[in-house]
Amino acid sequence: MARVKRGVNTHKRHKKLLSQAKGFYLSKHNVFRAARPAVMRSLATAYVGRKNRKRDFRRLWIARINAGARANGISYSNLMHGLKLSNIDINRKMLSELAIYDAPAFTTLCNTAKAAIAK
């Protein structure tokens, strides 16, 4: 039976992983045994980071909306409740953009929310 040599496959696999470790510190970018756990950890962290980014942006939008709402004399929670009562369906990203770049429109929304709560 013929002998099977797998050096080519191993070399390809090592080269692929080492290319993912490009830019890592010390021997983690050029020694396979050191690079493998570093790459695995970095891939796991990147996965978690993609989930956290959504969370972080939502927190940022809420902070901006709250700042704009309080400048108009209403709290964030009351603003959101008032908008819901008024059947105004606008997402937090767009609300934060309005609070920053279009203050008169945001003030109108705040007044609408206040009127809905007062009813």
Backbone as JSON Lines, residues from 0, in Angstrom:
{"i":0,"aa":"M","n":[0.83,-1.18,0.0],"ca":[0.0,0.0,0.0],"c":[0.88,1.25,0.0]}
{"i":1,"aa":"A","n":[0.45,2.26,-0.74],"ca":[1.24,3.49,-0.87],"c":[1.18,4.32,0.41]}
{"i":2,"aa":"R","n":[2.28,5.0,0.66],"ca":[2.36,5.86,1.84],"c":[1.7,7.2,1.54]}
{"i":3,"aa":"V","n":[0.89,7.7,2.47],"ca":[0.2,8.98,2.3],"c":[0.95,10.04,3.09]}
{"i":4,"aa":"K","n":[1.39,11.08,2.39],"ca":[2.08,12.18,3.06],"c":[1.12,13.37,3.09]}
{"i":5,"aa":"R","n":[0.99,13.98,4.27],"ca":[0.0,15.06,4.41],"c":[0.66,16.41,4.7]}
{"i":6,"aa":"G","n":[1.93,16.53,4.36],"ca":[2.66,17.77,4.64],"c":[2.06,18.98,3.95]}
{"i":7,"aa":"V","n":[1.58,18.78,2.73],"ca":[1.02,19.9,1.97],"c":[-0.22,20.44,2.68]}
{"i":8,"aa":"N","n":[-1.1,19.52,3.12],"ca":[-2.33,19.94,3.8],"c":[-2.03,20.65,5.12]}
{"i":9,"aa":"T","n":[-1.09,20.1,5.87],"ca":[-0.72,20.7,7.15],"c":[-0.14,22.08,6.94]}
{"i":10,"aa":"H","n":[0.72,22.2,5.93],"ca":[1.34,23.49,5.63],"c":[0.27,24.52,5.25]}
{"i":11,"aa":"K","n":[-0.7,24.09,4.45],"ca":[-1.77,24.98,4.02],"c":[-2.61,25.45,5.22]}
{"i":12,"aa":"R","n":[-2.9,24.51,6.12],"ca":[-3.7,24.82,7.3],"c":[-2.96,25.78,8.23]}
{"i":13,"aa":"H","n":[-1.66,25.52,8.43],"ca":[-0.84,26.39,9.28],"c":[-0.73,27.78,8.66]}
{"i":14,"aa":"K","n":[-0.53,27.83,7.36],"ca":[-0.36,29.11,6.67],"c":[-1.64,29.95,6.77]}
{"i":15,"aa":"K","n":[-2.78,29.27,6.65],"ca":[-4.07,29.95,6.74],"c":[-4.26,30.57,8.12]}
{"i":16,"aa":"L","n":[-3.93,29.8,9.17],"ca":[-4.09,30.3,10.52],"c":[-3.09,31.42,10.82]}
{"i":17,"aa":"L","n":[-1.87,31.28,10.34],"ca":[-0.87,32.31,10.58],"c":[-1.21,33.61,9.85]}
{"i":18,"aa":"S","n":[-1.89,33.5,8.71],"ca":[-2.31,34.72,8.03],"c":[-3.39,35.44,8.82]}
{"i":19,"aa":"Q","n":[-4.21,34.68,9.58],"ca":[-5.22,35.29,10.44],"c":[-4.56,35.97,11.65]}
{"i":20,"aa":"A","n":[-3.36,35.51,12.01],"ca":[-2.65,36.05,13.18],"c":[-1.74,37.21,12.8]}
{"i":21,"aa":"K","n":[-1.86,37.71,11.6],"ca":[-1.0,38.79,11.13],"c":[-1.19,40.02,12.02]}
{"i":22,"aa":"G","n":[-0.09,40.57,12.5],"ca":[-0.15,41.75,13.35],"c":[-0.2,41.45,14.83]}
{"i":23,"aa":"F","n":[-0.24,40.17,15.22],"ca":[-0.27,39.82,16.64],"c":[1.11,40.06,17.25]}
{"i":24,"aa":"Y","n":[1.15,40.17,18.57],"ca":[2.35,40.54,19.32],"c":[3.28,39.34,19.51]}
{"i":25,"aa":"L","n":[4.58,39.62,19.51],"ca":[5.64,38.63,19.75],"c":[5.53,37.42,18.82]}
{"i":26,"aa":"S","n":[5.63,36.21,19.38],"ca":[5.66,35.02,18.53],"c":[4.27,34.58,18.11]}
{"i":27,"aa":"K","n":[3.23,35.28,18.56],"ca":[1.86,34.86,18.23],"c":[1.52,35.05,16.76]}
{"i":28,"aa":"H","n":[2.36,35.78,16.04],"ca":[2.06,35.97,14.62],"c":[2.88,35.06,13.7]}
{"i":29,"aa":"N","n":[3.86,34.34,14.26],"ca":[4.66,33.5,13.37],"c":[4.96,32.1,13.91]}
{"i":30,"aa":"V","n":[4.45,31.76,15.1],"ca":[4.63,30.42,15.65],"c":[3.24,29.79,15.76]}
{"i":31,"aa":"F","n":[3.04,28.68,15.08],"ca":[1.71,28.09,14.98],"c":[1.12,27.77,16.35]}
{"i":32,"aa":"R","n":[1.93,27.16,17.23],"ca":[1.4,26.74,18.53],"c":[0.99,27.93,19.39]}
{"i":33,"aa":"A","n":[1.64,29.05,19.2],"ca":[1.27,30.25,19.95],"c":[0.12,30.99,19.26]}
{"i":34,"aa":"A","n":[0.11,30.9,17.93],"ca":[-0.89,31.66,17.15],"c":[-2.28,31.04,17.26]}
{"i":35,"aa":"R","n":[-2.36,29.71,17.33],"ca":[-3.67,29.05,17.29],"c":[-4.59,29.51,18.43]}
{"i":36,"aa":"P","n":[-4.17,29.47,19.71],"ca":[-5.1,29.94,20.75],"c":[-5.4,31.43,20.64]}
{"i":37,"aa":"A","n":[-4.42,32.21,20.17],"ca":[-4.65,33.65,20.04],"c":[-5.69,33.94,18.96]}
{"i":38,"aa":"V","n":[-5.63,33.2,17.86],"ca":[-6.6,33.38,16.78],"c":[-7.99,32.93,17.24]}
{"i":39,"aa":"M","n":[-8.05,31.79,17.94],"ca":[-9.34,31.29,18.41],"c":[-9.98,32.3,19.37]}
{"i":40,"aa":"R","n":[-9.17,32.85,20.25],"ca":[-9.68,33.84,21.21],"c":[-10.13,35.11,20.48]}
{"i":41,"aa":"S","n":[-9.36,35.53,19.48],"ca":[-9.72,36.75,18.77],"c":[-11.0,36.57,17.96]}
{"i":42,"aa":"L","n":[-11.2,35.38,17.4],"ca":[-12.44,35.11,16.65],"c":[-13.64,35.11,17.59]}
{"i":43,"aa":"A","n":[-13.46,34.53,18.79],"ca":[-14.55,34.51,19.77],"c":[-14.88,35.93,20.23]}
{"i":44,"aa":"T","n":[-13.85,36.72,20.48],"ca":[-14.05,38.1,20.92],"c":[-14.72,38.93,19.83]}
{"i":45,"aa":"A","n":[-14.34,38.7,18.58],"ca":[-14.94,39.43,17.47],"c":[-16.42,39.1,17.36]}
{"i":46,"aa":"Y","n":[-16.78,37.85,17.59],"ca":[-18.18,37.43,17.54],"c":[-18.98,38.15,18.62]}
{"i":47,"aa":"V","n":[-18.44,38.15,19.82],"ca":[-19.11,38.83,20.94],"c":[-19.2,40.33,20.67]}
{"i":48,"aa":"G","n":[-18.12,40.89,20.1],"ca":[-18.08,42.31,19.81],"c":[-19.14,42.74,18.81]}
{"i":49,"aa":"R","n":[-19.44,41.87,17.85],"ca":[-20.49,42.2,16.87],"c":[-21.84,42.27,17.55]}
{"i":50,"aa":"K","n":[-22.05,41.47,18.58],"ca":[-23.31,41.52,19.33],"c":[-23.35,42.75,20.23]}
{"i":51,"aa":"N","n":[-22.21,43.06,20.86],"ca":[-22.15,44.2,21.78],"c":[-22.29,45.53,21.06]}
{"i":52,"aa":"R","n":[-21.86,45.6,19.79],"ca":[-21.96,46.84,19.04],"c":[-23.4,47.33,18.96]}
{"i":53,"aa":"K","n":[-24.32,46.39,18.74],"ca":[-25.74,46.73,18.65],"c":[-26.23,47.3,19.98]}
{"i":54,"aa":"R","n":[-25.81,46.66,21.08],"ca":[-26.16,47.09,22.42],"c":[-25.62,48.49,22.69]}
{"i":55,"aa":"D","n":[-24.36,48.72,22.31],"ca":[-23.71,50.01,22.57],"c":[-24.38,51.14,21.8]}
{"i":56,"aa":"F","n":[-24.72,50.88,20.54],"ca":[-25.38,51.92,19.75],"c":[-26.75,52.26,20.32]}
{"i":57,"aa":"R","n":[-27.49,51.26,20.77],"ca":[-28.81,51.52,21.36],"c":[-28.66,52.4,22.6]}
{"i":58,"aa":"R","n":[-27.65,52.12,23.43],"ca":[-27.4,52.96,24.62],"c":[-27.07,54.39,24.22]}
{"i":59,"aa":"L","n":[-26.27,54.55,23.17],"ca":[-25.9,55.88,22.7],"c":[-27.13,56.65,22.22]}
{"i":60,"aa":"W","n":[-27.98,55.98,21.42],"ca":[-29.18,56.64,20.91],"c":[-30.09,57.07,22.05]}
{"i":61,"aa":"I","n":[-30.26,56.2,23.04],"ca":[-31.13,56.52,24.17],"c":[-30.57,57.71,24.96]}
{"i":62,"aa":"A","n":[-29.26,57.76,25.14],"ca":[-28.64,58.88,25.85],"c":[-28.88,60.19,25.1]}
{"i":63,"aa":"R","n":[-28.75,60.16,23.78],"ca":[-28.97,61.36,22.97],"c":[-30.43,61.8,23.01]}
{"i":64,"aa":"I","n":[-31.34,60.83,22.92],"ca":[-32.77,61.15,22.96],"c":[-33.11,61.74,24.32]}
{"i":65,"aa":"N","n":[-32.59,61.16,25.38],"ca":[-32.86,61.64,26.73],"c":[-32.37,63.07,26.9]}
{"i":66,"aa":"A","n":[-31.17,63.38,26.39],"ca":[-30.63,64.74,26.49],"c":[-31.53,65.72,25.76]}
{"i":67,"aa":"G","n":[-31.95,65.36,24.54],"ca":[-32.83,66.23,23.78],"c":[-34.2,66.38,24.42]}
{"i":68,"aa":"A","n":[-34.72,65.29,24.98],"ca":[-36.04,65.33,25.62],"c":[-36.01,66.21,26.85]}
{"i":69,"aa":"R","n":[-34.98,66.08,27.67],"ca":[-34.89,66.88,28.89],"c":[-34.7,68.36,28.56]}
{"i":70,"aa":"A","n":[-34.07,68.66,27.44],"ca":[-33.97,70.05,27.0],"c":[-35.34,70.61,26.64]}
{"i":71,"aa":"N","n":[-36.28,69.72,26.31],"ca":[-37.65,70.13,25.98],"c":[-38.62,69.9,27.13]}
{"i":72,"aa":"G","n":[-38.08,69.59,28.31],"ca":[-38.91,69.49,29.5],"c":[-39.69,68.2,29.67]}
{"i":73,"aa":"I","n":[-39.17,67.11,29.16],"ca":[-39.84,65.8,29.29],"c":[-38.75,64.74,29.45]}
{"i":74,"aa":"S","n":[-39.05,63.68,30.19],"ca":[-38.06,62.62,30.37],"c":[-38.13,61.65,29.19]}
{"i":75,"aa":"Y","n":[-37.1,60.83,29.07],"ca":[-37.04,59.85,27.97],"c":[-38.22,58.89,28.02]}
{"i":76,"aa":"S","n":[-38.49,58.36,29.21],"ca":[-39.55,57.35,29.32],"c":[-40.91,57.96,29.01]}
{"i":77,"aa":"N","n":[-41.15,59.19,29.48],"ca":[-42.42,59.85,29.16],"c":[-42.52,60.18,27.67]}
{"i":78,"aa":"L","n":[-41.4,60.55,27.06],"ca":[-41.4,60.82,25.62],"c":[-41.79,59.57,24.85]}
{"i":79,"aa":"M","n":[-41.15,58.46,25.17],"ca":[-41.44,57.22,24.45],"c":[-42.89,56.77,24.68]}
{"i":80,"aa":"H","n":[-43.37,56.93,25.91],"ca":[-44.76,56.56,26.22],"c":[-45.73,57.46,25.46]}
{"i":81,"aa":"G","n":[-45.44,58.75,25.43],"ca":[-46.3,59.69,24.71],"c":[-46.33,59.44,23.22]}
{"i":82,"aa":"L","n":[-45.18,59.09,22.66],"ca":[-45.13,58.78,21.22],"c":[-45.93,57.52,20.92]}
{"i":83,"aa":"K","n":[-45.87,56.56,21.84],"ca":[-46.63,55.33,21.65],"c":[-48.13,55.61,21.71]}
{"i":84,"aa":"L","n":[-48.54,56.46,22.66],"ca":[-49.96,56.83,22.77],"c":[-50.43,57.59,21.54]}
{"i":85,"aa":"S","n":[-49.52,58.37,20.94],"ca":[-49.85,59.16,19.75],"c":[-49.79,58.34,18.46]}
{"i":86,"aa":"N","n":[-49.46,57.06,18.58],"ca":[-49.29,56.17,17.41],"c":[-48.2,56.67,16.46]}
{"i":87,"aa":"I","n":[-47.16,57.26,17.03],"ca":[-46.0,57.68,16.24],"c":[-44.95,56.58,16.38]}
{"i":88,"aa":"D","n":[-44.7,55.88,15.29],"ca":[-43.79,54.74,15.31],"c":[-42.48,55.16,14.65]}
{"i":89,"aa":"I","n":[-41.52,55.56,15.47],"ca":[-40.21,55.99,14.95],"c":[-39.13,55.33,15.82]}
{"i":90,"aa":"N","n":[-38.11,54.8,15.17],"ca":[-37.1,54.06,15.93],"c":[-36.12,55.01,16.63]}
{"i":91,"aa":"R","n":[-35.38,54.46,17.57],"ca":[-34.5,55.26,18.41],"c":[-33.36,55.89,17.62]}
{"i":92,"aa":"K","n":[-32.9,55.21,16.6],"ca":[-31.81,55.77,15.79],"c":[-32.26,57.06,15.11]}
{"i":93,"aa":"M","n":[-33.45,57.03,14.52],"ca":[-33.96,58.22,13.83],"c":[-34.31,59.32,14.83]}
{"i":94,"aa":"L","n":[-34.82,58.94,16.01],"ca":[-35.12,59.94,17.04],"c":[-33.84,60.65,17.47]}
{"i":95,"aa":"S","n":[-32.77,59.9,17.64],"ca":[-31.51,60.52,18.06],"c":[-30.96,61.43,16.97]}
{"i":96,"aa":"E","n":[-31.13,61.04,15.7],"ca":[-30.7,61.9,14.6],"c":[-31.51,63.2,14.59]}
{"i":97,"aa":"L","n":[-32.81,63.09,14.84],"ca":[-33.65,64.29,14.92],"c":[-33.21,65.18,16.08]}
{"i":98,"aa":"A","n":[-32.92,64.58,17.22],"ca":[-32.51,65.35,18.4],"c":[-31.23,66.13,18.12]}
{"i":99,"aa":"I","n":[-30.34,65.57,17.32],"ca":[-29.06,66.23,17.04],"c":[-29.18,67.24,15.91]}
{"i":100,"aa":"Y","n":[-29.74,66.82,14.78],"ca":[-29.65,67.61,13.56],"c":[-30.91,68.41,13.21]}
{"i":101,"aa":"D","n":[-32.06,68.07,13.79],"ca":[-33.3,68.78,13.46],"c":[-34.08,69.05,14.74]}
{"i":102,"aa":"A","n":[-33.59,70.02,15.51],"ca":[-34.18,70.32,16.82],"c":[-35.65,70.74,16.74]}
{"i":103,"aa":"P","n":[-36.06,71.56,15.76],"ca":[-37.48,71.95,15.7],"c":[-38.42,70.75,15.51]}
{"i":104,"aa":"A","n":[-38.04,69.8,14.68],"ca":[-38.86,68.61,14.47],"c":[-38.92,67.77,15.75]}
{"i":105,"aa":"F","n":[-37.79,67.67,16.45],"ca":[-37.76,66.92,17.7],"c":[-38.61,67.6,18.76]}
{"i":106,"aa":"T","n":[-38.59,68.93,18.78],"ca":[-39.43,69.68,19.71],"c":[-40.9,69.42,19.43]}
{"i":107,"aa":"T","n":[-41.26,69.35,18.16],"ca":[-42.65,69.05,17.78],"c":[-43.06,67.67,18.3]}
{"i":108,"aa":"L","n":[-42.17,66.69,18.16],"ca":[-42.46,65.34,18.66],"c":[-42.61,65.36,20.19]}
{"i":109,"aa":"C","n":[-41.76,66.12,20.87],"ca":[-41.85,66.21,22.33],"c":[-43.18,66.84,22.75]}
{"i":110,"aa":"N","n":[-43.6,67.89,22.04],"ca":[-44.89,68.53,22.35],"c":[-46.05,67.59,22.1]}
{"i":111,"aa":"T","n":[-45.96,66.8,21.03],"ca":[-47.0,65.81,20.73],"c":[-47.09,64.76,21.83]}
{"i":112,"aa":"A","n":[-45.93,64.32,22.32],"ca":[-45.88,63.31,23.4],"c":[-46.47,63.89,24.68]}
{"i":113,"aa":"K","n":[-46.12,65.14,24.99],"ca":[-46.65,65.8,26.19],"c":[-48.18,65.89,26.12]}
{"i":114,"aa":"A","n":[-48.7,66.26,24.94],"ca":[-50.14,66.39,24.77],"c":[-50.83,65.04,24.92]}
{"i":115,"aa":"A","n":[-50.21,63.99,24.42],"ca":[-50.8,62.64,24.51],"c":[-50.85,62.16,25.96]}
{"i":116,"aa":"I","n":[-49.83,62.49,26.73],"ca":[-49.79,62.08,28.12],"c":[-50.82,62.88,28.95]}
{"i":117,"aa":"A","n":[-51.0,64.16,28.6],"ca":[-51.91,65.04,29.36],"c":[-53.36,64.62,29.22]}
{"i":118,"aa":"K","n":[-53.7,63.92,28.13],"ca":[-55.1,63.52,27.89],"c":[-55.61,62.6,28.95]}
